[in-house]
Each structure stands twice: as structure tokens, then as C-alpha cells.
């Protein structure tokens, strides 16, 4: 290390360290600053002291150290080349400027004096060949290099960004993924110039084998470098991999928390910045046509319609338009100035309490508008008078921050809390945590945590960040350490990062534009950060474009990302259904696994998905059994476990209850079929019921036939005419031949055909159903006595029909 820093801590008293309590952090914490570098797995030797030579603990893999050394050695050369190239180019520009504007003396000096010379490029053939791609890129941007940058870091950052922009432009072309391998040197040069979004691109490309052979060590290298460079997507990428313990990464919740806590803290700060490539993170699934229709732009039909309603004075529309423009929602580009105008109109002209609060908050902070506390306070009080819980919280914030009147602040926050405001809950927790709550002498960590947890459950970012810290360290005695819960809370905040939202928006826009290569690339980048929505979306794209996925990805895209989605804590039901189907049918030569299919269907059913219940019932009808674990998970009463019928009845009832369709659902039809099957089986078991049902069915058929016999043209139903003699003529009437009068012209042809089919149906329905029931009895029970009794019942039914018709 070229630079070294020493830290000296002097303790006035003896320090006793209990290595069985508390927590120990390498790499820095909120109490002790860390150092810049990489930390691999750590071994703690408590009882044995080893010399340095005896300690051997390689981080991650055997060759990662060599790869890191090679990367940083190359990057030092790249930075030196870029900076020196920039200096020489600027030197030449300065000489040109001197020669263009001069006096008489300068002219004579130029004619007879020494000629001004600039330094030549000092690189020999070996360097030019080794860094050929870099020199080519620099020569392309020679006229674009800024002259006002003198610091090496500024110059290299600028060049790295420009190189990355050229690469992404090429990758975003219609066949962009075909150029991945040829663009790797440019991405590496951009990465070496400390533009670490390019580094994250390299990590995903190598880990997933996107256009190249998979290389897990290279993927790990670039993941670590990008995260060390504070790239937000790379931090989430590593946090997710260590949370799940996949792709060769260690399952380590504490390590995962370190990454997620970093990006969570930055997310909270990023939301206060209106500049940069940030967009509100929206959950838009590609299978949801309704959600896709709401994704628009400034000239889209949806936005123009909502804007039209807003101009008519519709307050809900005004709120939506302002939010779209301020946060960049629904595909609309951020436009703070336009959003402020809508907030002003809604607050000042319309008097909407929600918009009065929003506009007053912007006036308080001077966010995009000149600060005006007087007007802000006036609007905030008006909104509170109209019952706005946000305004009550805002008044508490005002008295806390500007007046330092905690008693009054608590009064407003308690009122906002009663109305369900999570911000107020968090603010009350802060007062308890800092010992500032009026009337309470000391800080109360336990009560503060309860408030923070309640706020986090309501979606409050800061509350979630504080709770995750308490779960990670266990510094509150009443809150035991829970590293997994700490990770999940920090992950929730991190996944709302605006820079992540911009990448997701890029993927969605590419999909809407049918730019499949670009959509696949950007959904892949976000899916590898652990965003569940992106995982299901990329799986859907691969499912719809199998050739695209197979030709550019080394892994099985559909299986991988539906599987990863199903293992998320917030996975949607359709992801479980997809994985259940993949297990059931045996996707891509994989063996079928009915047990795991049942588990997936049960997870979907536990989210009140009717399709999950239907699929479970289908498994039972196919002869498969459901494990007690599944039945307990669905909270099915144990009394229903006794027979398949009771289980099917319960599953179909729940299926029908959770069905969202207004028309007759498959669940209702399946339930009806189940009842008919049971009724028929009951008739076959009971002699008296069987005979009674047979007689009633026979009488019903006779009555129907008697009624249809009276209709002209249908005498053949009674056996007096043959239906074969009726033929359709060109005029649409039925012709019986020359000796038979035609059917009256007022009889509809379509009605006759319908009645004929209906009659045939009734004539043979009983026999068909009887035979079907007989087959079921033969297949399910194979009881000869019951089978013979069924045949006897059918015979009685036929005999009754013949005798009755003969009498009539």
C-alpha cells in the first residue's frame, strides 16, 4: 500500500472483551471507520495462537487473488494512458489557439523563431498492441475530451462514462446481444476508468454466460470490484447472492446485510435528489395486460386522458398527474417544474387537502420552488382542518424541526397516528429513542423499537432501516439478534432505489418497443439483483422467445428465474403455478416430480389463488395423494382427510370461493360434476333409490317426447316418420319429397335444427349416462353385484319407456 493510516485509541481504564456477547465487525461499522479493500471469509482462533505463515485462508476461490492483481495492474496502466493522452491532446489544442491569434511579434517569431512542438505519444508498439482497443476509443473521442479537467480522477471518469455510453448504444440495437463478446474489451476499459456500472455489466455477462462462456471466478471478481466502487446494482447483487446462497456464494446473512444496509442507506438519500437517472420503482408484470396499458409517456393516450380529467378539475386526476411528473411514474419522464404547477393548482385553486400537504412540503424544503414557510404553514393547517393525516404529521414535523416544541409536535403526531400515518409512528419512535419524548426522563429503546417496527410494517423506509440495524446487532436487550430479518428489512428498502427503478424502466420500455435483445439484457441485470418482478418478467420473455434465450444465455432461463422467483419471500402465486407446472410436466427432459408440483400448487393456493386449489384437486382425481404437510399448510380440517371425496369437496369449494370470474367458473363446474358423481354413485348403492330414480327418469323422458311429438315435422320422434326423409332445400325449407307437404314457411330452420338435436339428446341421454355410470362403477369398484344391478336398472328404464310409449 502506497498510503498508510494509523488509528490510535487510548482507553482510560482496562478493557475486558467478552467474545461470547455483542458483535465484532471487520471492515468498519457505524462506530469504527473501515478501510478500502476486500475481505474474504474470516477464521477466528480463540484458543490457539498461530504465526502468519501458518494461517491460510483464501477468499472465495483459489484464483481470485491472481485475477484481482491482474485487473488492478491493468487498470493502473489504463488510467495512466487515458490521463496522459488527454494532457497531450489539450496541449496541442493550446498550441493551436496560440497560433491563431497573435500580434506582429508573434508572426515574426513564428516565421523565424523555433517552432512550438507538442509532446509526442510515448507509447511503443507493444503498448499500442496490448491496449489497441483503448487507443481506438480515445482516437474516436479526441475532439470531445474536455479541456477544463485537470485531475486524473475526473478525466478517467469522463472517459469511462463515454466508453460505456458507446457500448450500451451498441448493445441496445436490434441485434445487440450478438456483439457482447466483441464489446468486452470496451467494457473492461470503462471499468478500469472507475465507471463501475460497466463493471457490473461484466459481472452479469460472465456469471450468466451472456454471449460468452460462463466464468464464475470472473463474475465474482467484477461483482466485488463493482460493489467496492459503490455501484448500487452490484451491492444488491452480492447481497442477494449471499442471502440465497446460490451460484457458489456463501449463505451468509450477516454478509448479505452489509451489502443491503449500504444500498438501503443510499436509497433513503437518493429519494431526496431530483437529479440523475432515477425513476420510481413500479411493479409491472409482463403478463398483466391491464398494468401494461397504464404504462405511457407524455404523449401516450393514458397520460393524455388523465391530464384531460385533471384540467377539468378532477382532484384524483390532478394528484395522479402531479405524482407521475414528480416521481416519473407510469413511464412519464420526471418534470419537477410541471409537477409543481399541478401541485400549486390543486392546493391553491382547488383546495384539495392531499395536494395542499404535498405543495406545502415542497415550499417548506424549497424543493424545486422558492422556500416559503409562511404559505407552507398556512396550507398545512388548512389541510389538517380537512382531516388530512399527512398534514397532521407535517405540522408535527414543523414544530419539531423549526420551533423545537416537542410537546406540540407529539400532539400532532399522535393525532396522525390515530389516523394511520406511518411517518408519525416513526417520528414518535425517534423521540423515545433519543430521549426527547415530553414527560419521559430517559430514552426507551424497547418502546422506540416497537414504534419503528410498526412504522416499518406500514412501509416506512427509515423505520425499516432502524429495525434492520437492531436485528443485525442485537444491541437492544429486548430484541434478540435476527440476521435474516435484518436482511429482509434492508432488502425491502434497497429495492426501492431510484437508480434501480431507472434500469427496470429501461427494460420495460424496450419490451414495449419490441426490442427483445435490449429487454432481455436489462431485465437480466435487474433480475440478478434479486428483484422478483424482473425474475418473472425475464422468465416470461425467455418462455415467449425460446430461440433468443437459448442462443445467448448459457443457463436455462425459464427454469432458473421462475425457480428463483418462487423462492422469494414475496413471490406471486402465478410463479408457484409456473414452477408447479414445470415439475408436473417435467420441463426440458427433467423427470416429473408430482410431490414438488403439489408443494408449488399449495403455495399458490395459500395465497387464495383458485387455480392452486383446482390443480391440487386434479392431482387427487388422477390418483395422487397430498402430504399431510400440504393439508396442514392449507389449514384443511383433519376430518376431511378421511376420504378423497371430502378432500375434493373442500378444495373445489375453496376454488370456487376464491374464483374472481363473474361467469360460471371451472371450479363451480368441477364442484357440480363432483356432486353429480356422488349422487349417481349413491343411487347405485341404494336399491329403492335406484328404482325410484329410474321410474322418475323414465316418466321425464316420456313427457319430453310427448311434448316434442306435437311439433310439426318431428313425428319421427314417436317412431311414425324417419328423420332421413327431411332434406334442406336451397330456399332454407325442409323438403320431404313430392307426396309430402312442406313445413309451413313461418317455422324457423334454425329452431327446427335445434329441436331435432335437443330431442336426440334427450332420447339418448339416459342411456349414455347410465353406461357412463356403469363404466365408473366397473372401473372404480369392480363389484360384480353392483354392476349387474346397474344393468338391471338400465333394462327397467328402457322397458318403462317402451311400454309407456306403446300405451300412449
Secondary structure, 3 states (H helix, E strand, C coil): CCCCCCCCCCCCCCCCCCCCCCCCCCCCCCCCCCCCCCCCCCCCCCCCCCCHHHCCCCCCCCCHHHHHHHHHHHHHHHHHHHHHHHHHHHHHHHHHHHHHCCCHHHHHHHHHCCCCCCCCCCCCHHHHHHCHHHHHHHHHCCCCCCCCCCCHHHHHHHHHHHHHHHHHHHHCCCCHHHHHHHHHHHHHHHHHCCCHHHHHHHHHHHHHCCCCCCCHHHHHHHHHHHHHCCCHHHHHHHHHHHHHCCCCCCCCHHHHHHHHHHHHHHHHHHCCCCCCCCCCCCCCCCCCHHHHHCCCCCCCHHHHHHHHHHHCCCHHHHHHHHHHHHHCHHHCCCCHHHHHHHHHHHHHHHCCHHHHHHHHHHHHHCCCCCCCHHHHHHHHHHHHHCCCHHHHHHHHHHHHHCCCCHHHHHHHHHHHHHCCCHHHHHHHHHHHHHCCCCCCCCCCHHHHHHHHHHHHHCCCHHHHHHHHHHHHHCCCCCCCCCHHHHHHHHHHHHCCCHHHHHHHHHHHHHHHCCCHHHHHHHHHHHHCCCCHHHHHHHHHHHHHCHHHHHHHCCCCHHHHHHHHHHCCCCCCHHHHHHHHHHHHHCHHHCCCCHHHHHHHHHHHHHCCCHHHHHHHHHHHHCCCCCCHHHHHHCCCCHHHHHCHHHHHHHHHHHHHHHCCCCCCCHHHHHHHHHHHHHHHHHHHHCHHHHHHHHHHHHHHHHHHHHHHHCCCCCHHHHCCCCHHHCEECCCCCEECCCCCCCCCCCCCHHHHHHHHHHHHHHHHHHHHHHHHHHHHHHHHCCCHHHHHHHHHHHHHHHHHHHHHHHHC
